[in-house]
Amino acid sequence: MALSPVLVLGAGVIGLSSAIRLREKGHSVRLWAKRFSPYTTSDISAAIWYPYKAAPEDQVRRWGIESLAE
């Protein structure tokens, strides 16, 4: 069964991460963005990363560690 082609909108952290994962799963991916690095929101706002006021705390900590490592 052929996988559907996918259009990802945005070239910030989420858009690029999503496009990579979809390609890894075998999808044909097209990326559309109004701006690319270094002109994305991610370039400006993602300088500091950590889970903030999220629950359940024990799971959020684990998810955060795994996500940051990835």
CHARMM internal coordinates of N, CA and C (Angstrom, degrees):
IC EDIT
DIST 1 N 1 CA 1.4508
DIST 1 CA 1 C 1.5249
ANGL 1 N 1 CA 1 C 109.31
DIST 1 C 2 N 1.3058
ANGL 1 CA 1 C 2 N 117.26
DIHE 1 N 1 CA 1 C 2 N 126.85
DIST 2 N 2 CA 1.4661
ANGL 1 C 2 N 2 CA 122.36
DIHE 1 CA 1 C 2 N 2 CA 179.72
DIST 2 CA 2 C 1.5282
ANGL 2 N 2 CA 2 C 109.82
DIHE 1 C 2 N 2 CA 2 C -76.23
DIST 2 C 3 N 1.3091
ANGL 2 CA 2 C 3 N 114.99
DIHE 2 N 2 CA 2 C 3 N 141.16
DIST 3 N 3 CA 1.4587
ANGL 2 C 3 N 3 CA 120.24
DIHE 2 CA 2 C 3 N 3 CA 177.39
DIST 3 CA 3 C 1.5137
ANGL 3 N 3 CA 3 C 109.63
DIHE 2 C 3 N 3 CA 3 C -82.72
DIST 3 C 4 N 1.3166
ANGL 3 CA 3 C 4 N 115.68
DIHE 3 N 3 CA 3 C 4 N 147.51
DIST 4 N 4 CA 1.4586
ANGL 3 C 4 N 4 CA 121.28
DIHE 3 CA 3 C 4 N 4 CA -179.05
DIST 4 CA 4 C 1.5179
ANGL 4 N 4 CA 4 C 111.29
DIHE 3 C 4 N 4 CA 4 C -69.82
DIST 4 C 5 N 1.3373
ANGL 4 CA 4 C 5 N 116.96
DIHE 4 N 4 CA 4 C 5 N 144.79
DIST 5 N 5 CA 1.4562
ANGL 4 C 5 N 5 CA 119.09
DIHE 4 CA 4 C 5 N 5 CA 171.70
DIST 5 CA 5 C 1.5317
ANGL 5 N 5 CA 5 C 108.82
DIHE 4 C 5 N 5 CA 5 C -68.77
DIST 5 C 6 N 1.3158
ANGL 5 CA 5 C 6 N 116.51
DIHE 5 N 5 CA 5 C 6 N 150.16
DIST 6 N 6 CA 1.4614
ANGL 5 C 6 N 6 CA 121.26
DIHE 5 CA 5 C 6 N 6 CA -175.45
DIST 6 CA 6 C 1.5227
ANGL 6 N 6 CA 6 C 109.35
DIHE 5 C 6 N 6 CA 6 C -128.49
DIST 6 C 7 N 1.3242
ANGL 6 CA 6 C 7 N 115.78
DIHE 6 N 6 CA 6 C 7 N 139.15
DIST 7 N 7 CA 1.4577
ANGL 6 C 7 N 7 CA 122.19
DIHE 6 CA 6 C 7 N 7 CA 173.56
DIST 7 CA 7 C 1.5270
ANGL 7 N 7 CA 7 C 107.59
DIHE 6 C 7 N 7 CA 7 C -107.63
DIST 7 C 8 N 1.3171
ANGL 7 CA 7 C 8 N 117.17
DIHE 7 N 7 CA 7 C 8 N 122.79
DIST 8 N 8 CA 1.4619
ANGL 7 C 8 N 8 CA 122.49
DIHE 7 CA 7 C 8 N 8 CA 176.79
DIST 8 CA 8 C 1.5210
ANGL 8 N 8 CA 8 C 107.32
DIHE 7 C 8 N 8 CA 8 C -106.17
DIST 8 C 9 N 1.3205
ANGL 8 CA 8 C 9 N 115.75
DIHE 8 N 8 CA 8 C 9 N 127.70
DIST 9 N 9 CA 1.4612
ANGL 8 C 9 N 9 CA 121.00
DIHE 8 CA 8 C 9 N 9 CA 179.09
DIST 9 CA 9 C 1.5164
ANGL 9 N 9 CA 9 C 109.48
DIHE 8 C 9 N 9 CA 9 C -100.51
DIST 9 C 10 N 1.3175
ANGL 9 CA 9 C 10 N 116.23
DIHE 9 N 9 CA 9 C 10 N 120.74
DIST 10 N 10 CA 1.4540
ANGL 9 C 10 N 10 CA 121.41
DIHE 9 CA 9 C 10 N 10 CA 177.62
DIST 10 CA 10 C 1.5183
ANGL 10 N 10 CA 10 C 112.30
DIHE 9 C 10 N 10 CA 10 C 107.23
DIST 10 C 11 N 1.3321
ANGL 10 CA 10 C 11 N 115.93
DIHE 10 N 10 CA 10 C 11 N 139.92
DIST 11 N 11 CA 1.4645
ANGL 10 C 11 N 11 CA 121.66
DIHE 10 CA 10 C 11 N 11 CA -177.47
DIST 11 CA 11 C 1.5230
ANGL 11 N 11 CA 11 C 111.82
DIHE 10 C 11 N 11 CA 11 C -119.34
DIST 11 C 12 N 1.3292
ANGL 11 CA 11 C 12 N 115.71
DIHE 11 N 11 CA 11 C 12 N 27.79
DIST 12 N 12 CA 1.4569
ANGL 11 C 12 N 12 CA 119.59
DIHE 11 CA 11 C 12 N 12 CA 173.57
DIST 12 CA 12 C 1.5240
ANGL 12 N 12 CA 12 C 109.24
DIHE 11 C 12 N 12 CA 12 C -85.01
DIST 12 C 13 N 1.3018
ANGL 12 CA 12 C 13 N 116.18
DIHE 12 N 12 CA 12 C 13 N -164.43
DIST 13 N 13 CA 1.4600
ANGL 12 C 13 N 13 CA 121.35
DIHE 12 CA 12 C 13 N 13 CA -177.53
DIST 13 CA 13 C 1.5271
ANGL 13 N 13 CA 13 C 111.34
DIHE 12 C 13 N 13 CA 13 C -57.04
DIST 13 C 14 N 1.2999
ANGL 13 CA 13 C 14 N 118.29
DIHE 13 N 13 CA 13 C 14 N -48.31
DIST 14 N 14 CA 1.4653
ANGL 13 C 14 N 14 CA 121.68
DIHE 13 CA 13 C 14 N 14 CA -177.02
DIST 14 CA 14 C 1.5198
ANGL 14 N 14 CA 14 C 111.30
DIHE 13 C 14 N 14 CA 14 C -67.84
DIST 14 C 15 N 1.3309
ANGL 14 CA 14 C 15 N 117.56
DIHE 14 N 14 CA 14 C 15 N -45.84
DIST 15 N 15 CA 1.4612
ANGL 14 C 15 N 15 CA 120.08
DIHE 14 CA 14 C 15 N 15 CA -179.68
DIST 15 CA 15 C 1.5184
ANGL 15 N 15 CA 15 C 112.50
DIHE 14 C 15 N 15 CA 15 C -61.50
DIST 15 C 16 N 1.3263
ANGL 15 CA 15 C 16 N 116.66
DIHE 15 N 15 CA 15 C 16 N -47.44
DIST 16 N 16 CA 1.4678
ANGL 15 C 16 N 16 CA 119.97
DIHE 15 CA 15 C 16 N 16 CA -179.53
DIST 16 CA 16 C 1.5239
ANGL 16 N 16 CA 16 C 111.90
DIHE 15 C 16 N 16 CA 16 C -67.22
DIST 16 C 17 N 1.3205
ANGL 16 CA 16 C 17 N 117.06
DIHE 16 N 16 CA 16 C 17 N -40.56
DIST 17 N 17 CA 1.4672
ANGL 16 C 17 N 17 CA 120.48
DIHE 16 CA 16 C 17 N 17 CA 178.31
DIST 17 CA 17 C 1.5211
ANGL 17 N 17 CA 17 C 110.88
DIHE 16 C 17 N 17 CA 17 C -63.16
DIST 17 C 18 N 1.3259
ANGL 17 CA 17 C 18 N 116.18
DIHE 17 N 17 CA 17 C 18 N -42.27
DIST 18 N 18 CA 1.4659
ANGL 17 C 18 N 18 CA 120.32
DIHE 17 CA 17 C 18 N 18 CA 178.64
DIST 18 CA 18 C 1.5288
ANGL 18 N 18 CA 18 C 111.02
DIHE 17 C 18 N 18 CA 18 C -64.29
DIST 18 C 19 N 1.3184
ANGL 18 CA 18 C 19 N 116.57
DIHE 18 N 18 CA 18 C 19 N -43.71
DIST 19 N 19 CA 1.4664
ANGL 18 C 19 N 19 CA 120.47
DIHE 18 CA 18 C 19 N 19 CA 179.73
DIST 19 CA 19 C 1.5254
ANGL 19 N 19 CA 19 C 111.36
DIHE 18 C 19 N 19 CA 19 C -61.35
DIST 19 C 20 N 1.3203
ANGL 19 CA 19 C 20 N 116.97
DIHE 19 N 19 CA 19 C 20 N -41.88
DIST 20 N 20 CA 1.4648
ANGL 19 C 20 N 20 CA 120.80
DIHE 19 CA 19 C 20 N 20 CA 179.18
DIST 20 CA 20 C 1.5218
ANGL 20 N 20 CA 20 C 110.68
DIHE 19 C 20 N 20 CA 20 C -62.46
DIST 20 C 21 N 1.3229
ANGL 20 CA 20 C 21 N 117.36
DIHE 20 N 20 CA 20 C 21 N -48.07
DIST 21 N 21 CA 1.4677
ANGL 20 C 21 N 21 CA 120.91
DIHE 20 CA 20 C 21 N 21 CA -179.16
DIST 21 CA 21 C 1.5319
ANGL 21 N 21 CA 21 C 111.02
DIHE 20 C 21 N 21 CA 21 C -61.80
DIST 21 C 22 N 1.3097
ANGL 21 CA 21 C 22 N 116.93
DIHE 21 N 21 CA 21 C 22 N -42.19
DIST 22 N 22 CA 1.4657
ANGL 21 C 22 N 22 CA 120.22
DIHE 21 CA 21 C 22 N 22 CA 179.22
DIST 22 CA 22 C 1.5245
ANGL 22 N 22 CA 22 C 111.31
DIHE 21 C 22 N 22 CA 22 C -63.77
DIST 22 C 23 N 1.3290
ANGL 22 CA 22 C 23 N 117.43
DIHE 22 N 22 CA 22 C 23 N -42.27
DIST 23 N 23 CA 1.4713
ANGL 22 C 23 N 23 CA 121.07
DIHE 22 CA 22 C 23 N 23 CA 176.35
DIST 23 CA 23 C 1.5191
ANGL 23 N 23 CA 23 C 110.87
DIHE 22 C 23 N 23 CA 23 C -61.71
DIST 23 C 24 N 1.3328
ANGL 23 CA 23 C 24 N 116.44
DIHE 23 N 23 CA 23 C 24 N -41.64
DIST 24 N 24 CA 1.4664
ANGL 23 C 24 N 24 CA 120.49
DIHE 23 CA 23 C 24 N 24 CA 178.79
DIST 24 CA 24 C 1.5296
ANGL 24 N 24 CA 24 C 111.65
DIHE 23 C 24 N 24 CA 24 C -60.82
DIST 24 C 25 N 1.3254
ANGL 24 CA 24 C 25 N 116.88
DIHE 24 N 24 CA 24 C 25 N -29.21
DIST 25 N 25 CA 1.4634
ANGL 24 C 25 N 25 CA 121.30
DIHE 24 CA 24 C 25 N 25 CA 179.14
DIST 25 CA 25 C 1.5287
ANGL 25 N 25 CA 25 C 112.22
DIHE 24 C 25 N 25 CA 25 C -87.18
DIST 25 C 26 N 1.3310
ANGL 25 CA 25 C 26 N 116.97
DIHE 25 N 25 CA 25 C 26 N -0.24
DIST 26 N 26 CA 1.4539
ANGL 25 C 26 N 26 CA 120.56
DIHE 25 CA 25 C 26 N 26 CA 174.69
DIST 26 CA 26 C 1.5156
ANGL 26 N 26 CA 26 C 116.85
DIHE 25 C 26 N 26 CA 26 C 100.09
DIST 26 C 27 N 1.3202
ANGL 26 CA 26 C 27 N 117.44
DIHE 26 N 26 CA 26 C 27 N 3.78
DIST 27 N 27 CA 1.4612
ANGL 26 C 27 N 27 CA 120.21
DIHE 26 CA 26 C 27 N 27 CA 178.60
DIST 27 CA 27 C 1.5293
ANGL 27 N 27 CA 27 C 110.85
DIHE 26 C 27 N 27 CA 27 C -76.06
DIST 27 C 28 N 1.3065
ANGL 27 CA 27 C 28 N 115.34
DIHE 27 N 27 CA 27 C 28 N 150.44
DIST 28 N 28 CA 1.4562
ANGL 27 C 28 N 28 CA 121.46
DIHE 27 CA 27 C 28 N 28 CA 168.85
DIST 28 CA 28 C 1.5311
ANGL 28 N 28 CA 28 C 105.37
DIHE 27 C 28 N 28 CA 28 C -84.34
DIST 28 C 29 N 1.3249
ANGL 28 CA 28 C 29 N 117.48
DIHE 28 N 28 CA 28 C 29 N 122.60
DIST 29 N 29 CA 1.4634
ANGL 28 C 29 N 29 CA 120.80
DIHE 28 CA 28 C 29 N 29 CA -173.03
DIST 29 CA 29 C 1.5142
ANGL 29 N 29 CA 29 C 110.77
DIHE 28 C 29 N 29 CA 29 C -119.09
DIST 29 C 30 N 1.3120
ANGL 29 CA 29 C 30 N 115.00
DIHE 29 N 29 CA 29 C 30 N 133.46
DIST 30 N 30 CA 1.4572
ANGL 29 C 30 N 30 CA 122.06
DIHE 29 CA 29 C 30 N 30 CA 172.68
DIST 30 CA 30 C 1.5225
ANGL 30 N 30 CA 30 C 107.06
DIHE 29 C 30 N 30 CA 30 C -116.62
DIST 30 C 31 N 1.3150
ANGL 30 CA 30 C 31 N 116.41
DIHE 30 N 30 CA 30 C 31 N 135.34
DIST 31 N 31 CA 1.4609
ANGL 30 C 31 N 31 CA 122.05
DIHE 30 CA 30 C 31 N 31 CA -177.27
DIST 31 CA 31 C 1.5234
ANGL 31 N 31 CA 31 C 109.18
DIHE 30 C 31 N 31 CA 31 C -112.89
DIST 31 C 32 N 1.3201
ANGL 31 CA 31 C 32 N 115.94
DIHE 31 N 31 CA 31 C 32 N 123.78
DIST 32 N 32 CA 1.4661
ANGL 31 C 32 N 32 CA 121.45
DIHE 31 CA 31 C 32 N 32 CA 175.46
DIST 32 CA 32 C 1.5175
ANGL 32 N 32 CA 32 C 108.03
DIHE 31 C 32 N 32 CA 32 C -117.36
DIST 32 C 33 N 1.3276
ANGL 32 CA 32 C 33 N 116.05
DIHE 32 N 32 CA 32 C 33 N 134.91
DIST 33 N 33 CA 1.4576
ANGL 32 C 33 N 33 CA 119.57
DIHE 32 CA 32 C 33 N 33 CA 179.28
DIST 33 CA 33 C 1.5203
ANGL 33 N 33 CA 33 C 110.46
DIHE 32 C 33 N 33 CA 33 C -151.57
DIST 33 C 34 N 1.3015
ANGL 33 CA 33 C 34 N 115.06
DIHE 33 N 33 CA 33 C 34 N 144.94
DIST 34 N 34 CA 1.4548
ANGL 33 C 34 N 34 CA 120.37
DIHE 33 CA 33 C 34 N 34 CA 175.44
DIST 34 CA 34 C 1.5255
ANGL 34 N 34 CA 34 C 109.88
DIHE 33 C 34 N 34 CA 34 C -73.43
DIST 34 C 35 N 1.3514
ANGL 34 CA 34 C 35 N 115.28
DIHE 34 N 34 CA 34 C 35 N -35.55
DIST 35 N 35 CA 1.4658
ANGL 34 C 35 N 35 CA 120.74
DIHE 34 CA 34 C 35 N 35 CA -179.17
DIST 35 CA 35 C 1.5170
ANGL 35 N 35 CA 35 C 110.03
DIHE 34 C 35 N 35 CA 35 C -135.97
DIST 35 C 36 N 1.3096
ANGL 35 CA 35 C 36 N 115.41
DIHE 35 N 35 CA 35 C 36 N 150.68
DIST 36 N 36 CA 1.4554
ANGL 35 C 36 N 36 CA 122.23
DIHE 35 CA 35 C 36 N 36 CA 175.52
DIST 36 CA 36 C 1.5328
ANGL 36 N 36 CA 36 C 108.57
DIHE 35 C 36 N 36 CA 36 C -122.82
DIST 36 C 37 N 1.3124
ANGL 36 CA 36 C 37 N 115.69
DIHE 36 N 36 CA 36 C 37 N 164.64
DIST 37 N 37 CA 1.4578
ANGL 36 C 37 N 37 CA 121.24
DIHE 36 CA 36 C 37 N 37 CA -179.90
DIST 37 CA 37 C 1.5339
ANGL 37 N 37 CA 37 C 110.46
DIHE 36 C 37 N 37 CA 37 C -54.07
DIST 37 C 38 N 1.2816
ANGL 37 CA 37 C 38 N 117.25
DIHE 37 N 37 CA 37 C 38 N 136.18
DIST 38 N 38 CA 1.4605
ANGL 37 C 38 N 38 CA 130.75
DIHE 37 CA 37 C 38 N 38 CA 11.51
DIST 38 CA 38 C 1.5244
ANGL 38 N 38 CA 38 C 114.25
DIHE 37 C 38 N 38 CA 38 C -97.68
DIST 38 C 39 N 1.3281
ANGL 38 CA 38 C 39 N 118.00
DIHE 38 N 38 CA 38 C 39 N 29.54
DIST 39 N 39 CA 1.4640
ANGL 38 C 39 N 39 CA 120.82
DIHE 38 CA 38 C 39 N 39 CA -174.73
DIST 39 CA 39 C 1.5210
ANGL 39 N 39 CA 39 C 113.26
DIHE 38 C 39 N 39 CA 39 C -110.99
DIST 39 C 40 N 1.3220
ANGL 39 CA 39 C 40 N 118.37
DIHE 39 N 39 CA 39 C 40 N 23.23
DIST 40 N 40 CA 1.4602
ANGL 39 C 40 N 40 CA 120.80
DIHE 39 CA 39 C 40 N 40 CA 178.40
DIST 40 CA 40 C 1.5242
ANGL 40 N 40 CA 40 C 110.34
DIHE 39 C 40 N 40 CA 40 C -96.82
DIST 40 C 41 N 1.3133
ANGL 40 CA 40 C 41 N 115.86
DIHE 40 N 40 CA 40 C 41 N 161.54
DIST 41 N 41 CA 1.4697
ANGL 40 C 41 N 41 CA 120.28
DIHE 40 CA 40 C 41 N 41 CA 175.48
DIST 41 CA 41 C 1.5207
ANGL 41 N 41 CA 41 C 109.98
DIHE 40 C 41 N 41 CA 41 C -59.66
DIST 41 C 42 N 1.3273
ANGL 41 CA 41 C 42 N 116.40
DIHE 41 N 41 CA 41 C 42 N -37.84
DIST 42 N 42 CA 1.4672
ANGL 41 C 42 N 42 CA 120.21
DIHE 41 CA 41 C 42 N 42 CA -179.41
DIST 42 CA 42 C 1.5251
ANGL 42 N 42 CA 42 C 112.17
DIHE 41 C 42 N 42 CA 42 C -59.77
DIST 42 C 43 N 1.3198
ANGL 42 CA 42 C 43 N 117.48
DIHE 42 N 42 CA 42 C 43 N -35.76
DIST 43 N 43 CA 1.4673
ANGL 42 C 43 N 43 CA 120.26
DIHE 42 CA 42 C 43 N 43 CA 179.33
DIST 43 CA 43 C 1.5240
ANGL 43 N 43 CA 43 C 111.76
DIHE 42 C 43 N 43 CA 43 C -62.98
DIST 43 C 44 N 1.3094
ANGL 43 CA 43 C 44 N 115.89
DIHE 43 N 43 CA 43 C 44 N -29.02
DIST 44 N 44 CA 1.4620
ANGL 43 C 44 N 44 CA 120.32
DIHE 43 CA 43 C 44 N 44 CA -176.51
DIST 44 CA 44 C 1.5237
ANGL 44 N 44 CA 44 C 111.65
DIHE 43 C 44 N 44 CA 44 C -94.08
DIST 44 C 45 N 1.3180
ANGL 44 CA 44 C 45 N 117.53
DIHE 44 N 44 CA 44 C 45 N -44.27
DIST 45 N 45 CA 1.4621
ANGL 44 C 45 N 45 CA 120.19
DIHE 44 CA 44 C 45 N 45 CA -168.85
DIST 45 CA 45 C 1.5200
ANGL 45 N 45 CA 45 C 115.23
DIHE 44 C 45 N 45 CA 45 C -96.53
DIST 45 C 46 N 1.2996
ANGL 45 CA 45 C 46 N 119.27
DIHE 45 N 45 CA 45 C 46 N -9.70
DIST 46 N 46 CA 1.4660
ANGL 45 C 46 N 46 CA 120.12
DIHE 45 CA 45 C 46 N 46 CA -173.86
DIST 46 CA 46 C 1.5263
ANGL 46 N 46 CA 46 C 113.33
DIHE 45 C 46 N 46 CA 46 C -97.51
DIST 46 C 47 N 1.2984
ANGL 46 CA 46 C 47 N 117.83
DIHE 46 N 46 CA 46 C 47 N 22.14
DIST 47 N 47 CA 1.4584
ANGL 46 C 47 N 47 CA 119.96
DIHE 46 CA 46 C 47 N 47 CA -178.00
DIST 47 CA 47 C 1.5300
ANGL 47 N 47 CA 47 C 111.96
DIHE 46 C 47 N 47 CA 47 C -69.30
DIST 47 C 48 N 1.3189
ANGL 47 CA 47 C 48 N 117.26
DIHE 47 N 47 CA 47 C 48 N -29.09
DIST 48 N 48 CA 1.4618
ANGL 47 C 48 N 48 CA 121.89
DIHE 47 CA 47 C 48 N 48 CA 178.75
DIST 48 CA 48 C 1.5196
ANGL 48 N 48 CA 48 C 107.49
DIHE 47 C 48 N 48 CA 48 C -122.03
DIST 48 C 49 N 1.3340
ANGL 48 CA 48 C 49 N 115.88
DIHE 48 N 48 CA 48 C 49 N 128.30
DIST 49 N 49 CA 1.4574
ANGL 48 C 49 N 49 CA 120.36
DIHE 48 CA 48 C 49 N 49 CA -177.66
DIST 49 CA 49 C 1.5141
ANGL 49 N 49 CA 49 C 109.83
DIHE 48 C 49 N 49 CA 49 C -129.89
DIST 49 C 50 N 1.3052
ANGL 49 CA 49 C 50 N 116.59
DIHE 49 N 49 CA 49 C 50 N 131.64
DIST 50 N 50 CA 1.4562
ANGL 49 C 50 N 50 CA 122.55
DIHE 49 CA 49 C 50 N 50 CA 170.85
DIST 50 CA 50 C 1.5242
ANGL 50 N 50 CA 50 C 108.01
DIHE 49 C 50 N 50 CA 50 C -172.92
DIST 50 C 51 N 1.3397
ANGL 50 CA 50 C 51 N 117.32
DIHE 50 N 50 CA 50 C 51 N 150.89
DIST 51 N 51 CA 1.4711
ANGL 50 C 51 N 51 CA 119.31
DIHE 50 CA 50 C 51 N 51 CA 175.29
DIST 51 CA 51 C 1.5268
ANGL 51 N 51 CA 51 C 109.48
DIHE 50 C 51 N 51 CA 51 C -65.48
DIST 51 C 52 N 1.2940
ANGL 51 CA 51 C 52 N 117.25
DIHE 51 N 51 CA 51 C 52 N 138.18
DIST 52 N 52 CA 1.4609
ANGL 51 C 52 N 52 CA 120.73
DIHE 51 CA 51 C 52 N 52 CA -175.94
DIST 52 CA 52 C 1.5213
ANGL 52 N 52 CA 52 C 109.79
DIHE 51 C 52 N 52 CA 52 C -133.48
DIST 52 C 53 N 1.2983
ANGL 52 CA 52 C 53 N 116.22
DIHE 52 N 52 CA 52 C 53 N 123.65
DIST 53 N 53 CA 1.4703
ANGL 52 C 53 N 53 CA 123.57
DIHE 52 CA 52 C 53 N 53 CA 177.56
DIST 53 CA 53 C 1.5280
ANGL 53 N 53 CA 53 C 111.34
DIHE 52 C 53 N 53 CA 53 C 47.25
DIST 53 C 54 N 1.3196
ANGL 53 CA 53 C 54 N 115.83
DIHE 53 N 53 CA 53 C 54 N 56.03
DIST 54 N 54 CA 1.4556
ANGL 53 C 54 N 54 CA 121.26
DIHE 53 CA 53 C 54 N 54 CA 179.23
DIST 54 CA 54 C 1.5173
ANGL 54 N 54 CA 54 C 109.25
DIHE 53 C 54 N 54 CA 54 C -125.03
DIST 54 C 55 N 1.3216
ANGL 54 CA 54 C 55 N 115.67
DIHE 54 N 54 CA 54 C 55 N 150.96
DIST 55 N 55 CA 1.4604
ANGL 54 C 55 N 55 CA 120.65
DIHE 54 CA 54 C 55 N 55 CA -178.94
DIST 55 CA 55 C 1.5245
ANGL 55 N 55 CA 55 C 109.33
DIHE 54 C 55 N 55 CA 55 C -137.25
DIST 55 C 56 N 1.2970
ANGL 55 CA 55 C 56 N 117.12
DIHE 55 N 55 CA 55 C 56 N 158.79
DIST 56 N 56 CA 1.4591
ANGL 55 C 56 N 56 CA 131.13
DIHE 55 CA 55 C 56 N 56 CA -3.00
DIST 56 CA 56 C 1.5312
ANGL 56 N 56 CA 56 C 110.80
DIHE 55 C 56 N 56 CA 56 C -73.18
DIST 56 C 57 N 1.3044
ANGL 56 CA 56 C 57 N 115.87
DIHE 56 N 56 CA 56 C 57 N 133.99
DIST 57 N 57 CA 1.4554
ANGL 56 C 57 N 57 CA 122.61
DIHE 56 CA 56 C 57 N 57 CA -169.28
DIST 57 CA 57 C 1.5360
ANGL 57 N 57 CA 57 C 113.58
DIHE 56 C 57 N 57 CA 57 C -54.40
DIST 57 C 58 N 1.3428
ANGL 57 CA 57 C 58 N 117.78
DIHE 57 N 57 CA 57 C 58 N -42.86
DIST 58 N 58 CA 1.4625
ANGL 57 C 58 N 58 CA 119.85
DIHE 57 CA 57 C 58 N 58 CA -177.75
DIST 58 CA 58 C 1.5306
ANGL 58 N 58 CA 58 C 111.53
DIHE 57 C 58 N 58 CA 58 C -64.89
DIST 58 C 59 N 1.3208
ANGL 58 CA 58 C 59 N 116.92
DIHE 58 N 58 CA 58 C 59 N -39.72
DIST 59 N 59 CA 1.4664
ANGL 58 C 59 N 59 CA 119.79
DIHE 58 CA 58 C 59 N 59 CA 178.76
DIST 59 CA 59 C 1.5258
ANGL 59 N 59 CA 59 C 111.41
DIHE 58 C 59 N 59 CA 59 C -73.63
DIST 59 C 60 N 1.3163
ANGL 59 CA 59 C 60 N 117.06
DIHE 59 N 59 CA 59 C 60 N -39.82
DIST 60 N 60 CA 1.4670
ANGL 59 C 60 N 60 CA 120.88
DIHE 59 CA 59 C 60 N 60 CA 179.88
DIST 60 CA 60 C 1.5236
ANGL 60 N 60 CA 60 C 110.25
DIHE 59 C 60 N 60 CA 60 C -61.38
DIST 60 C 61 N 1.3124
ANGL 60 CA 60 C 61 N 116.22
DIHE 60 N 60 CA 60 C 61 N -40.04
DIST 61 N 61 CA 1.4742
ANGL 60 C 61 N 61 CA 120.18
DIHE 60 CA 60 C 61 N 61 CA 178.67
DIST 61 CA 61 C 1.5354
ANGL 61 N 61 CA 61 C 109.68
DIHE 60 C 61 N 61 CA 61 C -61.60
DIST 61 C 62 N 1.3180
ANGL 61 CA 61 C 62 N 117.57
DIHE 61 N 61 CA 61 C 62 N -46.43
DIST 62 N 62 CA 1.4568
ANGL 61 C 62 N 62 CA 121.53
DIHE 61 CA 61 C 62 N 62 CA 179.99
DIST 62 CA 62 C 1.5312
ANGL 62 N 62 CA 62 C 110.28
DIHE 61 C 62 N 62 CA 62 C -63.81
DIST 62 C 63 N 1.3316
ANGL 62 CA 62 C 63 N 116.54
DIHE 62 N 62 CA 62 C 63 N -46.78
DIST 63 N 63 CA 1.4642
ANGL 62 C 63 N 63 CA 120.22
DIHE 62 CA 62 C 63 N 63 CA 178.94
DIST 63 CA 63 C 1.5270
ANGL 63 N 63 CA 63 C 111.00
DIHE 62 C 63 N 63 CA 63 C -59.53
DIST 63 C 64 N 1.3210
ANGL 63 CA 63 C 64 N 116.35
DIHE 63 N 63 CA 63 C 64 N -41.94
DIST 64 N 64 CA 1.4561
ANGL 63 C 64 N 64 CA 120.83
DIHE 63 CA 63 C 64 N 64 CA -179.94
DIST 64 CA 64 C 1.5249
ANGL 64 N 64 CA 64 C 112.08
DIHE 63 C 64 N 64 CA 64 C -63.26
DIST 64 C 65 N 1.3262
ANGL 64 CA 64 C 65 N 116.56
DIHE 64 N 64 CA 64 C 65 N -43.41
DIST 65 N 65 CA 1.4641
ANGL 64 C 65 N 65 CA 120.64
DIHE 64 CA 64 C 65 N 65 CA 179.38
DIST 65 CA 65 C 1.5288
ANGL 65 N 65 CA 65 C 110.23
DIHE 64 C 65 N 65 CA 65 C -63.25
DIST 65 C 66 N 1.3367
ANGL 65 CA 65 C 66 N 116.77
DIHE 65 N 65 CA 65 C 66 N -44.39
DIST 66 N 66 CA 1.4699
ANGL 65 C 66 N 66 CA 120.80
DIHE 65 CA 65 C 66 N 66 CA 179.56
DIST 66 CA 66 C 1.5277
ANGL 66 N 66 CA 66 C 111.51
DIHE 65 C 66 N 66 CA 66 C -64.79
DIST 66 C 67 N 1.3352
ANGL 66 CA 66 C 67 N 116.22
DIHE 66 N 66 CA 66 C 67 N -43.03
DIST 67 N 67 CA 1.4702
ANGL 66 C 67 N 67 CA 119.92
DIHE 66 CA 66 C 67 N 67 CA -179.88
DIST 67 CA 67 C 1.5077
ANGL 67 N 67 CA 67 C 112.37
DIHE 66 C 67 N 67 CA 67 C -65.80
DIST 67 C 68 N 1.3209
ANGL 67 CA 67 C 68 N 116.89
DIHE 67 N 67 CA 67 C 68 N -42.59
DIST 68 N 68 CA 1.4517
ANGL 67 C 68 N 68 CA 120.39
DIHE 67 CA 67 C 68 N 68 CA 179.81
DIST 68 CA 68 C 1.5300
ANGL 68 N 68 CA 68 C 111.14
DIHE 67 C 68 N 68 CA 68 C -64.42
DIST 68 C 69 N 1.3220
ANGL 68 CA 68 C 69 N 116.16
DIHE 68 N 68 CA 68 C 69 N -39.25
DIST 69 N 69 CA 1.4779
ANGL 68 C 69 N 69 CA 119.92
DIHE 68 CA 68 C 69 N 69 CA 177.90
DIST 69 CA 69 C 1.5240
ANGL 69 N 69 CA 69 C 110.95
DIHE 68 C 69 N 69 CA 69 C -63.79
DIST 69 C 70 N 1.3239
ANGL 69 CA 69 C 70 N 116.38
DIHE 69 N 69 CA 69 C 70 N -38.47
DIST 70 N 70 CA 1.4708
ANGL 69 C 70 N 70 CA 120.47
DIHE 69 CA 69 C 70 N 70 CA -179.94
DIST 70 CA 70 C 1.5175
ANGL 70 N 70 CA 70 C 110.62
DIHE 69 C 70 N 70 CA 70 C -67.45
END
COOR INIT
IC SEED 1 N 1 CA 1 C
IC BUILD
